[in-house]
């Protein structure tokens, strides 16, 4: 019996980029004291008040089928949040609740790409992006960014790949690089989208984690609201990664069609999860700042440690819970560095090559362990790098 090419070709001709992570998890399961700096999982878990709201909703009976587009109160809360932060008129009719940001990414591309259409994405990229585009029937077409630009994409590079494409996927604040796209960068992206009639899919799940500058949603730029779909999530802003609650914000006619898709795929998100998300969003910016604070603190700590040596270079970390470190001075690829670090120091990081070719010779470090352990791990990492550079 054969499987469909839709499933067997999800990862293209390569692997899925997670081999070092899987090896680290296997070592940890076997009892090795692995220090994990791999994935974006908060070390401080979902707040007890959110869990209490979730439990109260479930005990109160909100355990049956929820409305497929999302509970109206949550859709209204998300719409108000978006409108207040961007100035773009947004109502519940512009919002669909999804089972996390990943579902929103797939659904957005499924909505705008016909089978065989070219869909643009930027390198470095979150590891699921190319597979998500393939799953939606699109043909991924990569646009490379440059380390010397701190991975800010250039409009001319996007334009060079845009002929015949139908969509562009961007992510700011960016995973894996920590880059926050500037207004000039986003203006250049918007110009290309309008010139080439591209849908823009903007992954903004890290919008509450900005350390330098400010987050700008491209949906707020002139003439972009009608061609932009925004992906959001409770995962990073409220440490609700396992709750799987996200959303898509876009034109009403797109949301209407996406509701049809959800009816035939996910059939919505559990009501008690949505009630917990609604409660969490009503806690306001101070609550979100508290969730983000450990990463802001560790980013400052990392900058001090890395400044004290000359082998590892920090790409300016403007946002998100990651550091992108340039380790090319060691002469090792990112993959060789990550595997060697795991073997010699029992520290697990992600190779830059897991996120494309533009980050070759780099590693991504998640700032997701307690401050003291994080500082020690970074010092050991720098020591490993200096040893191999020597």
Kinemage of the C-alpha trace (Angstrom):
@kinemage 1
@onewidth
@group {chain A} dominant
@subgroup {mainchain}
@vectorlist {calphas} color= white
{ca unk a 1} P 0.000 0.000 0.000
{ca unk a 2} L 1.255 3.465 -0.856
{ca unk a 3} L 0.891 6.709 1.025
{ca unk a 4} L -0.019 9.921 -0.744
{ca unk a 5} L 2.706 12.246 -1.953
{ca unk a 6} L 0.969 14.961 0.065
{ca unk a 7} L 2.282 13.260 3.210
{ca unk a 8} L 5.506 11.663 1.962
{ca unk a 9} L 6.778 14.901 0.374
{ca unk a 10} L 6.025 17.245 3.291
{ca unk a 11} L 9.722 17.610 4.131
{ca unk a 12} L 10.836 17.897 0.514
{ca unk a 13} L 14.045 16.038 -0.224
{ca unk a 14} L 15.689 16.753 3.145
{ca unk a 15} L 15.006 15.965 6.781
{ca unk a 16} L 12.744 18.004 9.016
{ca unk a 17} L 15.557 19.923 10.739
{ca unk a 18} L 14.908 18.439 14.160
{ca unk a 19} L 17.588 15.727 14.325
{ca unk a 20} L 19.689 17.365 17.075
{ca unk a 21} L 16.566 18.019 19.121
{ca unk a 22} L 15.414 14.401 18.810
{ca unk a 23} L 18.872 13.150 19.783
{ca unk a 24} L 18.941 15.427 22.827
{ca unk a 25} L 15.512 14.224 23.922
{ca unk a 26} L 16.599 10.585 23.539
{ca unk a 27} L 19.709 11.204 25.657
{ca unk a 28} L 17.616 12.964 28.289
{ca unk a 29} L 15.121 10.096 28.358
{ca unk a 30} L 18.050 7.716 28.929
{ca unk a 31} L 19.057 9.693 32.025
{ca unk a 32} L 21.698 12.091 30.699
{ca unk a 33} L 21.619 15.550 32.381
{ca unk a 34} L 20.957 17.461 29.166
{ca unk a 35} L 20.571 21.236 29.381
{ca unk a 36} L 17.864 22.009 26.827
{ca unk a 37} L 18.061 25.301 24.965
{ca unk a 38} L 16.202 24.030 21.929
{ca unk a 39} L 12.497 24.859 21.654
{ca unk a 40} L 10.380 27.861 22.625
{ca unk a 41} L 8.793 26.378 25.709
{ca unk a 42} L 8.483 28.662 28.748
{ca unk a 43} L 10.171 27.414 31.910
{ca unk a 44} L 7.435 29.213 33.875
{ca unk a 45} L 4.226 27.415 32.939
{ca unk a 46} L 0.658 28.632 32.396
{ca unk a 47} L -0.413 30.860 35.294
{ca unk a 48} L -2.640 29.238 37.897
{ca unk a 49} L -5.342 31.877 37.468
{ca unk a 50} L -5.681 30.947 33.784
{ca unk a 51} L -5.884 27.275 34.679
{ca unk a 52} L -8.497 28.069 37.311
{ca unk a 53} L -10.588 29.896 34.698
{ca unk a 54} L -10.191 26.926 32.365
{ca unk a 55} L -11.263 24.504 35.080
{ca unk a 56} L -14.244 26.634 36.099
{ca unk a 57} L -15.406 26.752 32.487
{ca unk a 58} L -15.075 22.996 32.078
{ca unk a 59} L -16.770 22.229 35.393
{ca unk a 60} L -19.467 24.712 34.420
{ca unk a 61} L -20.278 22.628 31.377
{ca unk a 62} L -18.435 24.284 28.470
{ca unk a 63} L -17.115 20.905 27.285
{ca unk a 64} L -19.354 20.277 24.288
{ca unk a 65} L -18.980 21.417 20.711
{ca unk a 66} L -17.991 25.059 20.525
{ca unk a 67} L -18.912 27.338 17.639
{ca unk a 68} L -16.552 26.570 14.769
{ca unk a 69} L -15.421 30.202 14.165
{ca unk a 70} L -14.762 30.590 17.882
{ca unk a 71} L -16.753 31.724 20.883
{ca unk a 72} L -18.070 35.191 20.059
{ca unk a 73} L -16.737 36.749 23.270
{ca unk a 74} L -13.189 35.595 22.466
{ca unk a 75} L -13.447 36.747 18.869
{ca unk a 76} L -14.547 40.157 20.160
{ca unk a 77} L -11.683 40.292 22.653
{ca unk a 78} L -9.115 39.420 19.984
{ca unk a 79} L -10.630 41.956 17.585
{ca unk a 80} L -10.537 44.711 20.220
{ca unk a 81} L -6.949 43.830 21.110
{ca unk a 82} L -5.856 44.017 17.471
{ca unk a 83} L -7.721 47.264 16.837
{ca unk a 84} L -6.302 48.951 19.936
{ca unk a 85} L -2.740 47.923 19.078
{ca unk a 86} L -2.786 48.648 15.354
{ca unk a 87} L -5.486 51.254 14.781
{ca unk a 88} L -7.027 49.098 12.053
{ca unk a 89} L -10.821 48.724 12.368
{ca unk a 90} L -11.350 45.087 13.387
{ca unk a 91} L -14.495 43.259 14.447
{ca unk a 92} L -15.276 39.669 15.408
{ca unk a 93} L -16.204 39.026 11.783
{ca unk a 94} L -12.490 39.526 10.983
{ca unk a 95} L -11.372 36.835 13.457
{ca unk a 96} L -11.407 33.043 13.444
{ca unk a 97} L -10.134 31.076 16.445
{ca unk a 98} L -7.836 28.165 15.552
{ca unk a 99} L -6.147 25.257 17.358
{ca unk a 100} L -2.917 27.195 17.813
{ca unk a 101} L -0.791 29.294 15.489
{ca unk a 102} L 0.351 26.294 13.453
{ca unk a 103} L -3.206 25.531 12.381
{ca unk a 104} L -3.641 29.195 11.495
{ca unk a 105} L -0.538 29.096 9.280
{ca unk a 106} L -1.814 26.069 7.383
{ca unk a 107} L -5.357 27.417 7.046
{ca unk a 108} L -4.161 30.810 5.814
{ca unk a 109} L -2.127 29.260 3.014
{ca unk a 110} L -4.904 26.823 2.158
{ca unk a 111} L -7.191 29.813 1.745
{ca unk a 112} L -5.014 31.786 -0.670
{ca unk a 113} L -2.957 29.159 -2.554
{ca unk a 114} L -4.278 26.851 -5.249
{ca unk a 115} L -2.468 23.531 -5.713
{ca unk a 116} L 0.820 24.219 -7.467
{ca unk a 117} L 0.915 27.943 -6.671
{ca unk a 118} L 4.262 29.387 -5.579
{ca unk a 119} L 4.300 30.650 -1.992
{ca unk a 120} L 7.206 32.766 -0.757
{ca unk a 121} L 8.839 32.444 2.645
{ca unk a 122} L 11.978 33.922 4.174
{ca unk a 123} L 15.157 32.062 5.153
{ca unk a 124} L 15.960 31.629 8.055
{ca unk a 125} L 12.502 30.288 8.846
{ca unk a 126} L 10.650 28.463 11.572
{ca unk a 127} L 11.213 24.783 10.854
{ca unk a 128} L 7.596 23.961 9.940
{ca unk a 129} L 7.153 26.666 7.299
{ca unk a 130} L 8.153 24.782 4.115
{ca unk a 131} L 6.191 21.686 5.168
{ca unk a 132} L 3.165 23.809 5.989
{ca unk a 133} L 3.208 25.333 2.509
{ca unk a 134} L 3.510 21.893 0.912
{ca unk a 135} L 0.682 20.564 3.095
{ca unk a 136} L -1.525 23.358 1.754
{ca unk a 137} L -0.676 22.319 -1.811
{ca unk a 138} L 1.667 25.218 -2.526
{ca unk a 139} L 5.199 25.072 -3.891
{ca unk a 140} L 7.574 26.746 -1.396
{ca unk a 141} L 9.849 29.383 -2.908
{ca unk a 142} L 12.563 30.682 -0.607
{ca unk a 143} L 13.867 34.236 -0.262
{ca unk a 144} L 17.232 34.439 1.470
{ca unk a 145} L 18.164 37.069 4.033
{ca unk a 146} L 21.661 37.966 5.174
{ca unk a 147} L 23.466 37.793 8.501
{ca unk a 148} L 25.178 41.108 7.700
{ca unk a 149} L 21.707 42.716 7.568
{ca unk a 150} L 20.807 41.131 10.919
{ca unk a 151} L 18.439 39.050 8.759
{ca unk a 152} L 16.226 42.029 7.871
{ca unk a 153} L 14.777 41.046 4.475
{ca unk a 154} L 15.469 43.247 1.482
{ca unk a 155} L 12.530 44.243 -0.686
{ca unk a 156} L 14.535 43.721 -3.878
{ca unk a 157} L 15.340 40.135 -2.888
{ca unk a 158} L 11.642 39.411 -2.348
{ca unk a 159} L 10.735 41.096 -5.632
{ca unk a 160} L 13.283 38.953 -7.467
{ca unk a 161} L 11.391 35.819 -6.394
{ca unk a 162} L 7.855 37.222 -6.614
{ca unk a 163} L 7.051 36.655 -10.283
{ca unk a 164} L 4.168 34.162 -10.450
{ca unk a 165} L 3.907 33.777 -6.665
{ca unk a 166} L 0.627 34.319 -4.818
{ca unk a 167} L 1.673 34.776 -1.186
{ca unk a 168} L 4.481 35.793 1.142
{ca unk a 169} L 4.933 34.504 4.696
{ca unk a 170} L 6.807 36.700 7.174
{ca unk a 171} L 7.470 36.474 10.912
{ca unk a 172} L 8.312 39.442 13.132
{ca unk a 173} L 9.505 39.325 15.881
{ca unk a 174} L 11.341 36.516 14.178
{ca unk a 175} L 11.957 32.939 15.114
{ca unk a 176} L 14.782 31.893 14.839
{ca unk a 177} L 16.793 35.120 14.509
{ca unk a 178} L 15.266 37.420 17.149
{ca unk a 179} L 15.043 40.169 14.523
{ca unk a 180} L 12.178 42.685 14.679
{ca unk a 181} L 11.386 44.033 11.240
{ca unk a 182} L 11.766 47.794 10.974
{ca unk a 183} L 9.171 50.113 9.494
{ca unk a 184} L 11.412 50.520 6.447
{ca unk a 185} L 11.668 46.761 6.018
{ca unk a 186} L 7.913 46.308 6.332
{ca unk a 187} L 7.308 49.194 3.941
{ca unk a 188} L 9.496 47.466 1.371
{ca unk a 189} L 7.614 44.202 1.918
{ca unk a 190} L 4.278 45.988 1.495
{ca unk a 191} L 5.455 47.609 -1.741
{ca unk a 192} L 6.396 44.226 -3.197
{ca unk a 193} L 3.094 42.683 -2.133
{ca unk a 194} L 1.119 45.439 -3.840
{ca unk a 195} L 3.286 45.475 -6.963
{ca unk a 196} L 3.032 41.695 -7.434
{ca unk a 197} L -0.486 41.214 -6.030
{ca unk a 198} L 0.681 38.957 -3.192
{ca unk a 199} L -1.252 37.908 -0.140
{ca unk a 200} L 0.814 38.663 2.952
{ca unk a 201} L 0.616 36.144 5.785
{ca unk a 202} L 2.101 37.733 8.884
{ca unk a 203} L 3.049 35.413 11.761
{ca unk a 204} L 2.940 37.688 14.816
{ca unk a 205} L 2.916 35.163 17.656
{ca unk a 206} L 5.881 36.901 19.356
{ca unk a 207} L 4.343 40.389 19.263
{ca unk a 208} L 4.540 40.769 23.066
{ca unk a 209} L 8.260 39.923 23.154
{ca unk a 210} L 9.999 43.024 21.827
{ca unk a 211} L 13.233 44.166 23.482
{ca unk a 212} L 14.379 46.876 21.047
{ca unk a 213} L 12.128 49.062 18.901
{ca unk a 214} L 8.455 48.258 18.523
{ca unk a 215} L 6.259 45.690 16.831
{ca unk a 216} L 4.509 46.936 13.694
{ca unk a 217} L 1.805 44.805 12.144
{ca unk a 218} L 1.978 45.146 8.338
{ca unk a 219} L -1.826 44.982 8.288
{ca unk a 220} L -1.690 48.561 9.613
{ca unk a 221} L 0.268 49.894 6.623
{ca unk a 222} L -1.566 51.743 3.827
{ca unk a 223} L -3.682 49.514 1.573
{ca unk a 224} L -2.495 46.335 3.294
{ca unk a 225} L -5.475 45.332 5.468
{ca unk a 226} L -7.328 43.871 2.477
{ca unk a 227} L -4.397 41.634 1.480
{ca unk a 228} L -3.001 40.611 4.886
{ca unk a 229} L -3.808 37.638 7.106
{ca unk a 230} L -2.390 37.890 10.627
{ca unk a 231} L -1.590 34.770 12.626
{ca unk a 232} L -1.716 35.118 16.419
{ca unk a 233} L -1.536 32.772 19.369
{ca unk a 234} L -1.821 32.511 23.137
{ca unk a 235} L 1.231 30.244 23.249
{ca unk a 236} L 4.036 32.761 23.635
{ca unk a 237} L 2.243 35.794 25.047
{ca unk a 238} L 0.560 33.899 27.896
{ca unk a 239} L 2.659 30.714 28.233
{ca unk a 240} L -0.271 28.620 26.978
{ca unk a 241} L 1.679 26.475 24.507
{ca unk a 242} L -0.200 23.259 25.291
{ca unk a 243} L -3.629 24.860 25.222
{ca unk a 244} L -3.516 25.209 21.421
{ca unk a 245} L -5.423 28.427 20.971
{ca unk a 246} L -4.644 30.876 18.194
{ca unk a 247} L -6.385 32.975 15.559
{ca unk a 248} L -6.405 34.380 12.062
{ca unk a 249} L -7.307 38.029 11.487
{ca unk a 250} L -8.195 39.163 7.980
{ca unk a 251} L -10.879 40.378 5.576
{ca unk a 252} L -14.367 39.145 6.415
{ca unk a 253} L -14.807 37.296 3.124
{ca unk a 254} L -11.628 35.276 3.823
{ca unk a 255} L -12.707 34.469 7.363
{ca unk a 256} L -16.075 33.226 6.036
{ca unk a 257} L -14.282 30.753 3.748
{ca unk a 258} L -11.906 29.714 6.512
{ca unk a 259} L -14.897 28.834 8.669
{ca unk a 260} L -15.934 26.419 5.911
{ca unk a 261} L -12.445 24.872 6.048
{ca unk a 262} L -12.516 24.545 9.839
{ca unk a 263} L -15.923 22.901 9.681
{ca unk a 264} L -14.346 20.159 7.585
{ca unk a 265} L -11.043 19.841 9.482
{ca unk a 266} L -10.689 20.880 13.117
{ca unk a 267} L -14.335 21.647 13.924
{ca unk a 268} L -13.261 24.374 16.310
{ca unk a 269} L -11.436 24.741 19.616
{ca unk a 270} L -12.780 23.450 22.962
{ca unk a 271} L -14.933 26.045 24.670
{ca unk a 272} L -13.205 25.820 28.039
{ca unk a 273} L -9.857 26.541 26.322
{ca unk a 274} L -11.376 29.590 24.645
{ca unk a 275} L -12.841 30.821 27.923
{ca unk a 276} L -9.404 30.525 29.535
{ca unk a 277} L -7.863 32.455 26.638
{ca unk a 278} L -10.495 35.159 26.964
{ca unk a 279} L -9.772 35.437 30.687
{ca unk a 280} L -6.035 35.626 29.996
{ca unk a 281} L -6.346 38.372 27.397
{ca unk a 282} L -8.398 40.450 29.834
{ca unk a 283} L -5.471 40.474 32.284
{ca unk a 284} L -3.933 43.160 30.101
{ca unk a 285} L -0.434 44.228 29.022
{ca unk a 286} L 1.061 44.009 32.531
{ca unk a 287} L 0.374 40.292 32.618
{ca unk a 288} L 1.933 39.836 29.173
{ca unk a 289} L 4.977 41.871 30.257
{ca unk a 290} L 5.414 39.563 33.246
{ca unk a 291} L 5.394 36.496 30.971
{ca unk a 292} L 7.994 38.144 28.726
{ca unk a 293} L 10.227 39.507 31.499
{ca unk a 294} L 12.419 36.399 32.021
{ca unk a 295} L 13.456 36.493 28.367
{ca unk a 296} L 14.196 40.216 28.490
{ca unk a 297} L 16.348 39.597 31.566
{ca unk a 298} L 18.190 36.623 30.058
{ca unk a 299} L 18.808 38.480 26.836
{ca unk a 300} L 20.641 41.185 28.805
{ca unk a 301} L 22.553 38.499 30.692
{ca unk a 302} L 23.561 36.830 27.426
{ca unk a 303} L 24.789 40.109 25.959
{ca unk a 304} L 27.192 40.536 28.911
{ca unk a 305} L 28.532 36.991 28.682
{ca unk a 306} L 29.033 37.080 24.925
{ca unk a 307} L 30.710 40.503 25.079
{ca unk a 308} L 33.375 39.005 27.354
{ca unk a 309} L 34.785 36.754 24.603
{ca unk a 310} L 35.717 37.043 20.937
{ca unk a 311} L 34.640 33.807 19.259
{ca unk a 312} L 30.852 33.786 19.385
{ca unk a 313} L 28.937 36.749 17.919
{ca unk a 314} L 25.383 37.674 18.893
{ca unk a 315} L 23.033 38.720 16.082
{ca unk a 316} L 21.152 41.730 17.540
{ca unk a 317} L 18.383 40.120 19.616
{ca unk a 318} L 15.509 42.573 19.292
{ca unk a 319} L 12.648 40.254 20.191
{ca unk a 320} L 11.336 36.710 20.783
{ca unk a 321} L 12.751 34.147 23.225
{ca unk a 322} L 15.779 33.163 21.153
{ca unk a 323} L 19.350 34.190 20.456
{ca unk a 324} L 20.972 33.622 17.074
{ca unk a 325} L 24.698 33.124 17.598
{ca unk a 326} L 27.313 33.238 14.850
{ca unk a 327} L 29.837 30.441 15.487
{ca unk a 328} L 31.629 30.533 12.123
{ca unk a 329} L 34.869 31.583 13.848
{ca unk a 330} L 35.135 28.018 15.136
{ca unk a 331} L 35.346 26.651 11.602
{ca unk a 332} L 32.363 24.418 12.360
{ca unk a 333} L 28.993 24.353 10.707
{ca unk a 334} L 26.037 25.063 12.941
{ca unk a 335} L 25.103 21.397 12.832
{ca unk a 336} L 28.617 20.217 13.744
{ca unk a 337} L 28.783 22.792 16.534
{ca unk a 338} L 25.411 21.737 17.962
{ca unk a 339} L 26.259 18.047 17.862
{ca unk a 340} L 29.677 18.624 19.391
{ca unk a 341} L 28.251 20.816 22.123
{ca unk a 342} L 25.716 18.123 22.944
{ca unk a 343} L 28.385 15.421 23.071
{ca unk a 344} L 31.030 17.342 25.013
{ca unk a 345} L 28.982 19.647 27.242
{ca unk a 346} L 25.534 18.013 27.293
{ca unk a 347} L 23.992 21.295 26.121
{ca unk a 348} L 21.336 21.085 23.418
{ca unk a 349} L 20.859 23.958 20.957
{ca unk a 350} L 19.402 24.114 17.459
{ca unk a 351} L 21.749 24.358 14.452
{ca unk a 352} L 21.166 27.332 12.195
{ca unk a 353} L 20.888 24.892 9.308
{ca unk a 354} L 17.636 23.614 10.835
{ca unk a 355} L 16.143 26.928 9.730
{ca unk a 356} L 17.578 27.129 6.212
{ca unk a 357} L 20.855 27.932 4.512
{ca unk a 358} L 21.023 31.642 5.375
{ca unk a 359} L 21.794 30.760 9.013
{ca unk a 360} L 24.505 28.206 8.216
{ca unk a 361} L 27.345 28.545 10.691
{ca unk a 362} L 24.950 29.826 13.353
{ca unk a 363} L 23.068 28.247 16.240
{ca unk a 364} L 19.773 29.178 17.859
{ca unk a 365} L 19.641 29.285 21.646
{ca unk a 366} L 16.287 29.322 23.426
{ca unk a 367} L 16.335 31.435 26.617
{ca unk a 368} L 14.066 28.990 28.377
{ca unk a 369} L 15.805 27.845 31.560
{ca unk a 370} L 16.390 29.506 34.938
{ca unk a 371} L 18.798 32.460 34.906
{ca unk a 372} L 21.706 30.837 36.754
{ca unk a 373} L 21.595 27.658 34.681
{ca unk a 374} L 21.207 29.745 31.523
{ca unk a 375} L 24.284 31.842 32.338
{ca unk a 376} L 26.379 28.736 33.070
{ca unk a 377} L 25.258 27.067 29.867
{ca unk a 378} L 26.174 30.143 27.809
{ca unk a 379} L 29.607 30.371 29.433
{ca unk a 380} L 30.188 26.678 28.731
{ca unk a 381} L 29.019 27.201 25.156
{ca unk a 382} L 31.464 30.066 24.682
{ca unk a 383} L 34.225 27.955 26.232
{ca unk a 384} L 33.452 25.159 23.778
{ca unk a 385} L 33.598 27.651 20.914
{ca unk a 386} L 36.916 29.123 22.043
{ca unk a 387} L 38.424 25.647 22.389
{ca unk a 388} L 37.498 24.747 18.823
{ca unk a 389} L 38.512 28.124 17.398
{ca unk a 390} L 41.926 27.635 18.971
